[in-house]
């Protein structure tokens, strides 16, 4: 059974940093490209970043240069380091596998004064 659990969300001031973690099970961390997506209230879910099983990373234009995605296949862990956060980064963040339409339960990130 595939399971993904996100953690690390919270409230942060503009310009601050957060690191999101995703713990996975099964074979996800061996074979698949993993991704972080986010969904803000009233908006569609959007891709934030993805990373292949060979550690090739891609980023949405809105976060490039501020966010860093990484994975540790041995520990079944996916990370998203978020720096220079902006109010428009406020959303529920989900980790998962796009090709399997498999996602965790999400973690809330709120960027506000």
WOWOGI-V488270 format. One record per backbone hydrogen bond with DSSP energy under -0.5 kcal/mol. NH is the residue of the N-H (numbers start at 0). CO is the residue of the C=O. E is the energy in kcal/mol with one decimal. If there is no record, write none. Layout:
nh=NH co=CO e=E
nh=NH co=CO e=E
//
This chain:
nh=4 co=22 e=-2.1
nh=6 co=20 e=-2.2
nh=9 co=107 e=-0.9
nh=11 co=109 e=-2.7
nh=14 co=84 e=-3.2
nh=15 co=12 e=-2.3
nh=17 co=81 e=-2.1
nh=19 co=79 e=-2.6
nh=20 co=6 e=-2.7
nh=21 co=77 e=-2.0
nh=22 co=4 e=-2.5
nh=23 co=75 e=-2.6
nh=24 co=2 e=-1.1
nh=27 co=24 e=-0.8
nh=29 co=26 e=-1.3
nh=30 co=26 e=-1.8
nh=31 co=27 e=-1.6
nh=33 co=50 e=-2.5
nh=34 co=95 e=-2.4
nh=35 co=48 e=-2.8
nh=36 co=93 e=-2.6
nh=37 co=45 e=-2.5
nh=38 co=91 e=-2.1
nh=42 co=39 e=-2.3
nh=45 co=37 e=-2.9
nh=47 co=35 e=-2.8
nh=48 co=35 e=-1.7
nh=49 co=57 e=-2.2
nh=50 co=33 e=-2.7
nh=51 co=55 e=-2.2
nh=54 co=51 e=-2.0
nh=56 co=54 e=-0.7
nh=57 co=49 e=-2.4
nh=59 co=47 e=-2.6
nh=62 co=59 e=-1.5
nh=63 co=59 e=-1.4
nh=65 co=62 e=-2.5
nh=66 co=62 e=-2.1
nh=67 co=80 e=-2.5
nh=69 co=78 e=-1.8
nh=71 co=76 e=-2.9
nh=74 co=71 e=-0.6
nh=75 co=71 e=-0.6
nh=75 co=72 e=-0.6
nh=76 co=71 e=-1.9
nh=77 co=21 e=-2.4
nh=78 co=69 e=-3.1
nh=79 co=19 e=-2.2
nh=80 co=67 e=-3.0
nh=81 co=17 e=-3.3
nh=81 co=79 e=-0.6
nh=82 co=65 e=-1.9
nh=82 co=80 e=-0.5
nh=83 co=14 e=-0.6
nh=84 co=15 e=-2.3
nh=88 co=85 e=-2.3
nh=89 co=86 e=-1.8
nh=90 co=108 e=-2.0
nh=91 co=38 e=-2.2
nh=92 co=90 e=-0.6
nh=92 co=106 e=-3.0
nh=93 co=36 e=-2.9
nh=95 co=34 e=-2.0
nh=96 co=101 e=-2.5
nh=97 co=95 e=-0.5
nh=99 co=96 e=-0.8
nh=100 co=96 e=-0.6
nh=100 co=97 e=-1.1
nh=101 co=96 e=-1.9
nh=103 co=94 e=-2.1
nh=104 co=3 e=-0.5
nh=106 co=92 e=-2.0
nh=108 co=90 e=-2.7
nh=109 co=9 e=-2.8
nh=111 co=11 e=-2.0
nh=111 co=109 e=-0.7
//
